[in-house]
């Protein structure tokens, strides 16, 4: 491995492991849609001078624009935006753990449209994930009586479905992506504008004076590192490592997120929550395991 590959591995594992923490700090004083919208809009602003400098900023055509708008709607407005809204009423650790189930939804969706096949190993993985969910709510079933908590879970579920839909849509495209960061610029810009419209429309109170420096810093961090830097690193790894090897980092993200939620935010992490984490991560791993996944080697150029 080159030093650049190692650096990118650490960026993806650590930075994306901190995004749930960043979102939670952001929504403490800033309305959720403003957190999501400002994050994506700032990411687009950051990419703009980079594309200008590289002379890659150009019109991509209506057909390609419609594809990027669809991806942006599913992945950024739907998945990222709704997760941000949900985290207003859910803990950072719980949000990251439930979000770790997204590969299960992706697999089920892929199976429905014929992209994956159901196997006995799949059944074992699904049961392990189910046990994990049971352990999560073992002691907190009464919390579902709280409408904010219940709505937060429903919104998070919708966010996961959007992420799954966007991932499957990407797989179905079967197109070479030679202008990744130009496409991301259009996605970030579209999502930022739409989410800011949502922010001004649906926020109960808009009082910028109440926005703390911590929350604003978290938004800037999410834009610079969570969106732009991590995406650069992630797609670099997809070019240098096997996709199945890159997917292992998602398990590391969840562990880092839960640990930081406990360390920085003081969220309670019970023994049952840890057990649920183990069940869900193992279940997702079993479902998505591919031969050669653990044999660390780089792609041959």
C-alpha positions, 0 to 999 in steps of 0.5 A: 500500500502507498502512504496515500492509500493508508491516509485515505483509509484513515480519513474514511474510517475516522471522518465518516465515523464522526459525522453522526457526532457532528450532526448531533452537535449541529442540531443542538442549536441549529434547525436540522434542515439548516444543518443539512442544507448549509452542509451541502451548499458549503460543500458545493462552494468548496468544490467550485474553485477546485473545478475552476482551477482544474478547468473541469467546471462545465455543463453536463447536459440535461440527461446527466443532470437528471441523473445527478438530481435523482441521486442527490434527492435519494442520497443527500436530500433523502438519506442525509437530510432525513437522518439529520432531522431524525437525530434531533430526537434520537441519540447519535449512537442509536442513529449510527447503529440503526443506520448500520442496517442500511446494507441489509435494506440494500441487499433485500432491495437488490434481491427483490429486483434480481440483483442478489440471491437469497441463501441460508447465509442471508437468513442467518445474517438477517436473524442476527440483525433482527436480534440486534434490533430486539436488544436495542429496544429491550429496555426502551420499548416504553420510549416508543410512547414518546411521539418525538422519539417514535417519529424520529425512528420512522424518519430514520427508517425512511432515510435508510430506505432512501440511501438503499434506493440511491445505492441500488440506482447507482448500481443499475446505472452501469456507467463509467464515472469520469467526472466524479467531482463535477457530478458531486458539485451538481449533487451538493448544489442541488441538495443544498438549495432544496434543503435550505428551502425546506429549512425556511419553510419547515423550521419552527423558529429561525433565530440565528442569534441562538446558533452556537459557535459549536453548532456552526463549527460542526456544520463547517466540519461536516461540509469540509470533511464529512462531504468533500474530503471523505468523498474524495478519499472514498472514491480514491479507495474504490479505484485502488482497493477492491469494493468489498475491502472498502465496505469493511470500513463501514463497520469501523465507522459505526464503532467509532461513532458509538465510542465518540458519542459516549466519550464526547456527548456522554450518551449512555452505552449499556451492555445490551447496546454493545451486544446489539452492536455486535449482532448487527455488525456481524449480521451485516457482515454475514449478509455482505460477505464475498470470497476474498473480502478479507484478503487484503490486496490492491487492484492491479492497474 
